[in-house]
Amino acid sequence: MTGGSEDDSFTKPIGRRSVFFYGVGHMLNDITASCWFTYLLLFLTQIGLSPRDAAIVMLSGQVADGFATIFTGELIDRFGHFKIWHAAGSLLVAISFSSVFGGCLPCSILHNDSLALETFSYSMFAAIFNIGWAATQVSHMAMVNCISLNSTSRVALTSCRNAFTMVANLGLYAIALVVFGVIKAGSKENTETQYRWIAYSSITIGCCFVLIFLMGTKEPRLRIDLRGISRARIPWVYWFQKLLYYQVAVVYLVTRLVLNVSQAYLAFFVIDDLQMDQSAKALVPAIIYICSFVVSVLLQEIPWNGRRLKAYYAAGGIIWIFCGAAILLLPRNISSFMYAISIFIGIANALMMVTAISMQSVLVGAEVRGCAFVCGSLSFLDKMSCGLALYALQSHQSTSPRTQLNNNQQSAYLSVTRYGLGLVPAFCSFVGVAVTFFMELEAPGSLTKPLLQ
């Protein structure tokens, strides 16, 4: 009787307090990642690195992140202790992130300002930062599957986390808007000062939420026998034999490409291609994340099943396809239309991200002994693909000339930035929608119960 009641407790919807405390746990990662993808390439090129060298720094961090997710996932599956991994990763993120945007430390020590040493320094700290980021991400994502077996509650946890991701991004852009307004980037030193203040502020805010998460969230107890499930760790080959694993992997990979590539080139696009005001590189992303936050909150109030996951993901993907087409064709003389496009991008991002991560929970089901490997392996694909995609695009940034769509002086320019923001996310969205159409999502547990009690 005790085992049955314990089993039932894991299949019942969880309370709002538990959802909230879990949701804030990724804030440090989110606010630093937002700064990473939005401003890293811009920052590095502004202080004198070539587009290719900036891409090398970005790629080094992504590669380190990718391999770290694999090892972290394996170790968590073996030993557990999600909160310890989360705390250790957060500490590493907090220590190393300021060095990514805080100027070249080895250059100051060695009194050498060569571009090769700067590239090496930024690449090294980018790798360290991403290793800590990976430990926090995998432990936090894997916890979803070990907190509850109720699929609707799992979506609630994911949706709440995504909502606070939007809060983190909005916080970053609010900080950036203030810093860019107060400190003018007239020199390399001023530029470094701008981003150093952004980094310090981001770390302070993120660490406060990490403490709330650690104090309010209990270590998951679901890593026990349920319904006769073996205590043994599930081998990797088990997942490789499931068609759904590959389908979810593709959907998650292209979804992350949509978000990360578009975020990396958004600031470039509004400043260089559309020639909007400097404030636009903070205001346009802010609109996107406000809309994503609203949608993420609304998604928490929906009872979920496999069909709805597929439908909402497809809706987000289709919206992004139209947004990508609009970006490719948007002329400079009506650049203010970008604010309207941003609204739909925000809606599409939330729909795709929440449902894509929730598909991982459907894949894991009750097999919680392998949940960290699933999160880690899918994150590995995400990091490597995003790093290579950004490296390929950025390497062509200075070598590919802009071509006009027609002879009108005010026409749209097909630059690498425009391709990166418009064509790549639209194509990835199309692939994700196509793969989702053939999925068979049969989630365990009660899917149509009220979301929260």
N, C-alpha and C positions, 0 to 999 in steps of 0.2 A: 504493500500500500504506500509505503514511503517513497519508493522509486517511482510509482505511478503519479503521485501528487507532485513530485519534483519535476517529472517529465512535463506534466500539465503546466507547471509554473513557467516553464521555458517556452511554451507555445501560446501563452496568453499575451495580449498586447501589453506593452510596458508603459510606465507613466511619463508624463511630460518632463518632470524633473530629471529623470534618467536620460531622456533624449537631449535635453538642454546641456547637461554636464558633459555628455559625450560630444555634442556638436561643437563646443568651443575648443576641443582638444587639438584641433589642427590649425588654430589661428596663427601661431608663430610660423609654421610652415607656409601657410597661405599668404601671409603678408610679405614674407621674404621672397616667396616664389613670384608673387605679383611684381615686385621690384625687379627680380631677376629677369623675367621674360619681357617686361615692358621697357626697362631702362638700361639693361646691361650693355646690349649692343650699341645703343645710343651713347651711353656714358663712355665706353671704351673708344669709340670713334671720335668723340668730342675731345678726349684728352690726347689724341694723336696716334692711336693704333690704327693700322689699316683695316679695312673690312675683313680681309682674310685672317689677320691676327686676332681680331675680335671674335671671329667665328671659331678659331682654335680654342680660345678661352671657353666659349659656350660649349663646344663639343667635349672638352676635357671634363667639364662638370657633369654633362649628361652621361658620358661613358662611366665615370666613377659612380654616379647615381645608379645606373643600370646594373652594374655588377654588384653593388652593395645591396640592392633589393633582393637579388637571388640568395646571397649568403645570409642576409638578415632573415628572410622568410624561412630558410632551412633551419636556422638556429632557434627561431621562435617556435616552429613546429616541434622541435626536439625538446626544448626546455621551458617553453611558456614564458611567464612573467612579462606580459604585455606592457604594463606600466613602467617597469624598469627600463625596457628598451626605449619606450617613449620618452622618458625623462633624460636618459643618456643622449639620445639623438637630439633632443631639444637643446641640451646644454652645449653640444658640439655646434649646432646651428648658431646659437647666440654668440659663441666665442669667435667663430670663423667668419660670419657674414659681414661684420664691420670691416674686415680685411679685404673683402672682395671690392667694396665700394669706398674704402678708406684710404686709397692711394697705395703706391708700391712700397711696401715695408722693406724688402731686401735692397731696393734702390736707395732708400734713405740710409740704411746701415752701411752699404758698400760705397755710397756716394757715386753711384753709377746710374745714369738715366738712359741707358741704351734701350731701344725698343725690344730687343731680344730678351733682356732681363725683365722688362715690364711684362712681356707676354708670358714668360715662365712664371713670374710671381703671381699674376692674376690667375693663371691656369692652376697653379698649386692650391691656392686658397679656394678656388672654385670647386676643385675636387674634394677638398676637406669638407667644405660646406655641404656639398651634395651627398656625401657619405652619411653625415648626421641627419640630413633631410630624409634620406631613404629609410633610416632606422625608425624615425618618427612616423613616416607615412605608412610603412608596411604594418607596424604594430597597431596603428590607429585603424587602418582599413580592416585588418584581420579581426579586430575586436567586435566588429558588427556581427559577424557570424557566431561569435561565442557569447554574446550577450543574450541573444534570443533566437529561438527557432521559428518564431512567427514572421512570415515573409513580409507582411504589411508593416510590422514594427521595424524590420530591417530597412525597408524603404524609408520609413520615418527617420531613422537614425542617419541614413545617407542624405536625405533631403535636408535635415537640420544641419548636418555638416556642410552641405553645399551652400545653405543660406548664410552660415557664418564665414564661408569662403568669400561670399559677396561682401559681407561686412568688412572682412580683412582688406579686400581690394579697395573698397570705398574709403576705408581708413587711410590706406596708402596714398590714394589720389588726393585726399584732403590734405595730408601732410605735404605731398609734393606741390600742391597748388600754393600752399603757404610759403614753402621754402623757395620755390621758383619766383614767387612774388617779392620776397624779402631779400634774397641773395641773387644778384645778377651774375650770369656766367660770362664775364668779360675776359677771363683768363683760365688757364689750366688749373691754377690753384683754387679759383672761385668755383669752378665746376666740381672739383674734388670735395670742396667744402659743402656744396649743395647736397651731393649724394651721401656724404658722411653724416650729415644731419638727418637725412631721410632714413639711412640705415640704423642709426642709433635710436631714433624715434620708433621705428618699426620693431626693433628688438625689444624695447621696453614694453610696448603695448602687447606684443605677442607673448612675452614671458608671463605677464599678468594672467592671461587666459590659460596658459599651461598650468599655472598653479591652481586655478579654479578647477580645471579638469582633473588634476591629480588628487585634489582634496574631495571632489564630489563624486568621482567614479570609482567603483569597486573593481578589483581584479575579477574578470569573468570566471564563473564557476561551471561553464558548460563543457569544459574539457574533461568530462566524466562519461561513463557508459550510459548511453541512452538508447532504449529499445534494442539492446543487445549489440550495440556498436562496439567494435574492438577498441581497446585502449592503444593499440599499436599505431605508430605514425603511418599515415597513408603514403605509399611509395610514389615517386614522381610518375612512373609509367602508368599508374591508374588514371591520371588525368589525361595523359597523351593518347589514351585509347578511347576517349570520349569526343565525339564530333562537336558537342556543344562547347567544349573547351576551346577549340579552334575558332568557332564562330564568335564566342564572347571575346576571345583575344583580338580578332580582327576588328570587332565593333569598338572595343575599348581603345585599341591602338589608333584607329582613325579619328575617334572622338577626341582623344588627347592631342592629336595633330591639329584638329580644327581649332581647339582652344589655344594651344601654345603658339602655333605659327601665327595665327591671327593676332594674338596679344603681342608677339614680338615685333610685328610690323605695323601695328596700329599707330604708334607715335610717329614713326617715319612717314607713314602715309599722309596723316593730317598736316604735318609740317612741310615735308618736301614736295609731295605730289599735289596736294590741294592748297598748300600755302595758306593755311588757316593761322589764326593767332596762336602764340605760344601756350595760352591757357587751354587751347583745344586738346593738347596732349594729356591733360588731366580731366577735362570736362567730358570728352567723348567716352573714354573708358568708364568714367563715373556713371554715365547714363546706362551703359551696358550692364554694370554691376547692380545698379538700383533695380533695373528690370529683372535681372536674374534672381536677386534677393526676393522680390515679390513673388515671382513664379515658384521659387523653391519653398517658400512658406506655404503657398497654396497647395503644392503637391503633397504636403504632409497630411492634408485633410481628405485624401482620396483613398478608398479601399482598393488594394492592388491585386492584380492577377497577371499571368503571363501575357495575355492578349493586350491588356492595357499598357504594359511595359513596351511592347512592340509598337503599339499605336502612337504612344506619346513620343517615343524615340523617332519614329518615322516623321511625325509632325515637325519636330525640331530640325531634323535633317532637311526636309523640304523647305522650311523657312530659310535655312542657311544657304541652300542652293540659290534661292531668289536674291538673298542678300549679296552673295558672291557675284552674281551677274550684275547687280546694281553697282557694286564697287568697281568692277571692271569698266563699266560704261559711264561712270560719274564724271562729268566735266568739271573743270576747276571753277567756272563762273557760277555754278550752283552748289558750291562746296558745303553750304549750310544744310543741304539735304542729308549730309552724313549724320547729323543728329537724329533724324528720323530712322535712318538705317540702323543706327546704334540700338534703338529700342527693340527692333526685331532680332538683332544679333543677341541681345541679352536674353530675350525669351527663348531663342533657339538653344543657346548655351546651357541654360538651366534644364530644359527638357532633355537634351542629349546626355548631359553629364550625370544627372540623377538616375536616369533609367539605365545608362551604360554600367554604372557602378552597381546598381541593383541587380543587373543580370549576373554579375559575379556571385552575388549572394544566392541567386537561384541555382547557379552552377554548383556551388559548394553544398547547398542544402543542409543536411545534418552531418555531413562529413567534416566536422570542425577540426579534425586532426591534421588536415591538409590545407586549411584555409590560408595560412600565412604563405605557403608555397604558391598558391594560386595568385594571391595579391602580388607577391614578389615577382613571379615570372611574367605576369602581365605588365607590371610596372617596368620590368627590364625591357620588354619590347617597346613600351611607350618611350622610355628615356633614350634608347638607342635610335629609334626612328626619328624622334624629334630633334635629337642632336645632329644626325646626318642630314635631315631635311633643312635645318637652319644653316648648317655649314655649307651645303650646296647652294642655297639661295644667297647667302651672304658672300660667298666666294665670287659670285657673278655680279654682285652689287656694283663694283667699280669697273667691270669690264663690259657689261651689256649696256649699249646705248638705249636711251628712251626713244620710242617710236610713237608718232602720232597716229591716232585712229583715223583721222581725216585731215584735210588741209586747213581746217579752221584753227586759228591760233588758240582758241579757248577749249579745244577738244580734250578728251581724256588721253593721258599718256600711259602706254603699256610698259611700265618700269618693272624691275624685279620686285620692288615693294608692292606694287599693285597686284602682281601675280601672287605674291606671298599672302596678301590679305584677302584677295578675292578668289582666284582660281583654285589654289591648293585646298582651302577649307571647303569650297563648293564640291570639288571632286571627291574629297574624303567623305563628305556628308552623303554623297550619292552612293559610294561603296558601302557605307554603314547601313543605309536604308535597304540596299539590295540584300546584304547578308542577313539583316534582321528579318526580312520577309520569309526566309527559309528556316528560321529558328523554330524549335519546338521547346517552349518554356513551360515545363511542368513543375511548379514550385511546391514544396511540401508544406503541410500545415494549413491553417485557415487563412485564406487570402481575402475573404470578403467581410471580415469582422471590422468594426470601427477601428480607426487607426490608433487612437490613444484613449486610455481610460482615465 
